[in-house]
Amino acid sequence: MTKKKLASNWIWIAGVTLLGTGVWMSATASAGDAETAQRVARGKYLVDAIGCADCHTPLVMGPNGPARDPNHHLAGHPQQLVMPAAPKLGDGPWAFVSAGTMTAWSGPWGTSFTANLTPDRETGLGAWTEEQFMATIRTQRHLGKGRAILPPMPASVYANLNDEDLRSVFAYLQSIPAVKNRVPQPLPPAEAH
Amino acid sequence: MKLALHNFVRSRMVTTALIVTGVMLVTEAAVGVADLDCAVSELPARLSDTGLYFDIASKRIACDVLPYEPQYPLWTDGAAKKRWIRLPSTTTIDASDPDHFVFPVGTRLWKEFSFGTRVETRFMLLGADEKWRFGTYLWSVDQRDAVLAPAEGVRAACESGPGVAHDVPARADCTACHADGADAVLGFDALQLSSDRDPLASHAQVPAADGVDLARLVRSGRVRNLPQRFVDTPPRIAASSPRERAVLGYLDANCGMCHTQRAPIPGLDLDLSYSLTRAGPPAAIATAVERASRFRFPGDAELQRIAPGAPDQSVLVRRMSARQPLSQMPPLGTHAVDADALALVRDWIREDLVPTQSVATNSSSHDTRN
């Protein structure tokens, strides 16, 4: 075999290898993209079905009554809405109250504000890991190790979702538009301080 | 509350005994407690089956179980604690990272909590799948044995003091502090086991005469790969004052398991752990002193995490002083303020720390971190 022909063969082999690698990488990426898309779609289905937006998207008054604010989809309690002290309800039977936005709640536990679930890195879940999100739901503690998740968040219900469903919910939440909105920290009951 | 605990334990023991007696009679004879199967996902039903005791009736500890005392213990509302470790024979601990030891499969650790009498003994086991298993055992009224607590724990199992409840943790609460892998075991590392013990450490207990420390573990070959400098000189916290040394140790043991750069809380940038291998100022100094806090008590203006010279204006002190669930630190495992540690931290902030502005304007250029 001449040197020229040998070189030609090597070039041909290298070309085929590169082409094959490219096709393989492309196929792998496509499979990954498809898996992610499937997970995001499943997450959207779950988020819609289990009512996350009921409390995490503020209601605003429109021509047809209260409606979800499309600019604050899952962004939690609006930071510009500073709530006055919650009314005292006495000894019951009324036990808790809610803001008209459905994003601020007050009861025996104190006052809680619904969290920003959008992927904003500073004020939402953008810097959270999937493990931290899952630990929060599973343990019903902030990040799996902090204070308890407060009412009205039904974390004990969502803890029944399987790991794949929780991963899907997280994937969807990471895919929605980020909204910069720093939600206030919860407040202890008035009598506690 | 004690009555409720006793009734609970008694009913659990009767039920457990009926269920497991037959099985135990066969398996204990065939396997023996020392060969506890690390592959099983369930923990033994009784403490006496975990290998801690040679004879639980006399409370004689098994000969291959080693007592130890961390120099900076975790505060649990004044509980008296005893701790033990058992390593499978011929196995060793890898101390390449002196802050985070790597333990061999089959490692077991126990921590006994007493408030006058034994209340619970917590247990960790590293399984063959290299996953840690956690459980806690509730002692019976007669102190003869303890049974595995339910996974959801027991709220207000007894009182740690007048009117102060002690909660037996849920399994999920265990993992709130005990993370995966090399971060699972707390209070058993080069600093905690150093023979250069801190005389100002809060609530430190005197090690048992037969207890192990770092030097003894290295000598016996049970700890290997410890960096030579810590073999030559027992490790200690580098601090600008003896009081600061004790504060940093306390923060490391009581706060550093969650507030650590190894598993950072998103957006917080607060590290209260202490690392023997870190260069520069301790992480707690770098990330807390004169750093603004986002936490607000109702009616408060912005405060610093640690405001030099002003303990009452320091969020660290305010949250250590709180025992309201939304404000308190730590957020779990305690219902009573650690008054001794709080006094130590307050004194450190007031006496040892100087605001940067004062230092800058002080012509003597006193160095607070010599």
Interface residues (C-beta under 8 A of the other chain):
Chain A: W109 G110 R121 E122 L125 G126 A127 W128 Q132 A135 R138 T139 Q140 R141 L143 G144 K145 G146 R147 A148 L150 Q185 P186 L187 P188 P189 A192 H193
Chain B: A172 D173 T175 A176 C177 C258 I265 P266 G267 R294 F295 R296 F297 P298 Q324 P325 L326 S327 P331 L332
